[in-house]
Amino acid sequence: MAQIPVNLGKASYTIDVGPGVWRSALSWLADYDGAVVITDENVNRLYGGFFDLPKIVVQSGEGGKTWAQAGRVLEEMAGLGLSRSALVLALGGGVVGDLAGFCAAVYMRGIPYIQIPTTLLAQVDSGVGGKTGVDLGGFKNLAGAFHQPRQVLVDPAFLKTLPREEVVSGLGEVVKYGVIADPALLHLLWERGEVVFTAPHEALEDIIARCCAVKARLVERDEQDTGSRKQLNAGHTIAHGLESATGFRGFRHGEAVLLGLALEARLANRLGLLSVKDLQQIEKACQFVGLQEIPPQLSLEALLVALTRDKKNTAAGISFVLPRALGHVEEVFLSPAEVADHLAALIPNQGMAAPVSSLQILRKEINRCDEVLAETFAQRLNLVDEVAMYKRENALPIYDPQREEEILARYTGDVQRLFREILRISRGRQSRTLFPFNIALIGFMGTGKSTVGPILAESLGRRFIDLDQAIEERWGCSISQMFAEVGEGEFRRRESELLKEACQGEYLVIACGGGAVLSAANRQVLKETCRLVLLTATPKAIVERIGHLGDRPLLGGKPTTATTAKLLEEREPIYRAAADVAVATEGLTPQEVSAAIIAELNSSSENRS
């Protein structure tokens, strides 16, 4: 036996599923000063003898769930002398459960009742959750109340005597649970095949329990049907409309639900919400169970009128709970005019409308995903701006590799690559908020501009330009060759040309050659768009860093401490005058130099755009 709790505080109860569980109802009788069984003609003939109690027998079928019938039942309850301490046993299918529960809810302002569902539909759906009601004025469930039972006793053995068409009706609700929450249910039905119809009492016990568990969780989260419980309405807008438009004589409820699920899946497909693949899966499940044909005499006008009277509607329009994918649904509102247009396409004279082309559906889905991504990413960037200001106020680094690794560890493959780019953009966003300018690294050769530059750019989510490398790529030779072939003057002209181009960009990290800022014109260009960061090192450290790299034309060949110190002494005043901040690099790793640059820029009071 499976026992599924429904946790609703003082109104909590259990759903017991298993052979013979109906007997548990007898154990409740000692707690009450009276009891009555409410059942219908068919169930009374088969199982009424199980209970030696007064019985109120109603008409079988939807015709037994009317305001007039409820009045008769209430009068009989009063005639039996039932007090507020009496118990109602609802023995039957969905009609009996709805009617008996409603009468229990309103008799003496509410007395307890127990659901003992005998049809598959009632066992998986209507017997659970406390919705009670009767039809009014030809429209389904317009009068009703939320009234939770004391217990739900689901005995699959009752299904032995269930006609095939009633099994089909109940399986309509099983398919619904597969569509809204548990797609594996559809595969279980396909795997078990014909036995679900010929021996439902043996083949469906675990499926019944799974359906009840889904409904129990939804009821727990939303007892009054104002939020997540609305998922249970999937397929039911059109289903209730079909029942009403055919005078409750055209379909059993579950048969109407099957058609509703299929048609609403088509509607979702037309709206670009549901893929062709998932649409085909839903239609396959409905057809396996037994999808009925639309009656040729059905009036679309009558169906539309019924849809506009649905109690789930709001000022936003007619409510549909439509599938977005197997296991995921959402509420959509459409105007009566929109619904009329869609109905004409969904229910033509013959058969069902063809689905929108796969390419159209895919593009609509992609567009919808893009819209969600764009909106969410914009929200993320706004939060990043707030983080940037917090980091600035609290002297925290922009680049937090540990935090980024934690984020990336949540994902794999293409999604991880996407988030790596998102994080880079986020760093760039923070750095633009804090440093709304280019950052130019200046200083003597060997102070680390080309090494630190890429690390700084990565930390700030920016593009890096190495000016010397760009010159070599543009003119196809090394700096040494250029000095030898065209001389220093031409080299400086080329350097100035590329420097102007680079400074036209935004939010860059630019590593300038050692002599670039010696030109007053170059300094002016840099000052217009950049903050200048001077990297420094001692002559000894510089020689150690570049001495193995070959001849340096401006040092007269292989660098020495003496030649380096002499040239550095000449340039140092110009560097210092041009620089906005300076960072000594000796004894630091490139990563530490990068962090020091950010700290210096962050603490500087001269930030400018």
Secondary structure, DSSP 8 states (H G I E B T S, - for coil): -EEEEE--GGG-EEEEESTTGGGGGGGGGGGSSEEEEEEEHHHHHHHGGG--S-EEEE-SSGGGSBHHHHHHHHHHHHHTT--TTEEEEEEESHHHHHHHHHHHHHGGG---EEEEE-SHHIIIIITSS-EEEEEETTEEEEEEEE---SEEEE-GGGGGG--HHHHHHHHHHHHHHHHHT-THHHHHHHHHTTHHHH-HHHHSHHHHHHHHHHHHHHHHH-TTSSSGGGGGGTTHHHHHHHHHHTTT-S--HHHHHHHHHHHHHHHHHHTT-S-HHHHHHHHHHHHHH------TT--HHHHHHHHHT-TT-BTTBEEEEEEEETTEEEEEEE-HHHHHHHHHHHS-SSS------HHHHHHHHHHHHHHHHHHHHHHHHHHHHHHHHHHHHTT--S--HHHHHHHHTT--HHHHHHHHHHHHHHHHHHHHHH--SEEEEE-STTSSHHHHHHHHHHHHT-EEEEHHHHHHHHHTS-HHHHHHHHHHHHHHHHHHHHHHHHHTSSSEEEE--TTGGGSHHHHHHHHHHEEEEEEE--HHHHHHHHGGG--BGGGTBS--HHHHHHHHHHHHHHHHHH-SEEEE-TT--HHHHHHHHHHHHHH-TT---
